[in-house]
Amino acid sequence: MKIKLSATLVVTLCLTVVGISALAALAQEAPRITKEELKEMLGNPDVIIIDLRLGRDWENSELRIEGALKEDPGNLNSWLSKFPKEKHFN
């Protein structure tokens, strides 16, 4: 019983580390812009700003970008079709 519990714990920890590593890698690859660059883009009808913050991160924030669309990153397929396919998203 003790060995089975230890093996389960090791597998769980390994999966957690792999998951965190994958998220970190994705975060590093995501394009980023400065707030100054974003300010220059505001008002441009070709720019679509999508706010993907979750739950309390979004609800408790006093900082919101005017005109940004709030979408759930976990339901990408449910809202992605709202946007033109020919658009390039960064």
N, C-alpha and C positions, 0 to 999 in steps of 0.2 A: 504494500500500500504506500509506504513512504517513498519507494523508488518510482512508482507510477506518478505520484504527486510531484516529485522532483522533475521527472521527465516532462510532465505537462507544463510545469512552471518554466523550464528551460525553453520549450517550444514557444510558449506564449511570449517570453522575453525576446526571443529571436525574431518572431513575427513583428513585435512592436518596434524593435530596432530597425528592421527592414522597412516597415511602414514609415517611420520617422525619416529615415534616410531618403526614401523615395519622395516624400513631401518636400524635404530640404532641397533635393535636386530640382524638382519642378519649380520651386520658388526662385532658385538661382537662375533658371532658364527664362522665367517670365520677364517680358519686356517691362521696363520701368521708365517713368517720366517724372520730372520734377514738378513741383506745384507751379513754378513759373511757366514751364512748357504747357501745362494744362490750362493755365489762365489764358494763354495766347490762343488756345483752341476753342475756348468757350464762345458760344455765339455762332460758331461755324455749323451750318445745317448738315454738313457731311460727317460731323463728329457725333458718335453715339457713346455716351458714358453709362456704363452698367455698374451699379454698386452691388457687389457680391458678398458684402459682410453679412454674417449670420446673427440671428437672434439678438441677444443683449449687446453684442458689439455694435450693431446698427441702432437698436432702440435707445441705448444709453449715450450714444454719441451726440455731442452738440455740433459736430462738424458734418455738414452734408453739402454735397455739390448740387447747386441749383440746376434742375433739369435732368439730373441723373435718374436712371431707371433702376428700381430695386428688383433684383431677381435672385432666385435661390440657386446657388451653384450646384446643389445636389439634384436639381431637376432640369438640367441643361436641355434635354430633348423637348421639354414642355414649352419652353420660351424661345429657343433658338430660331424657330421657324418664323417668328415675328419680324426678324431682321432680314434685309436683302441679302441674298446669297452671294451677290457680286461684291459685296463690301469686304474689305480686309480689316480684320480685327486684331489689335495688338493687345 
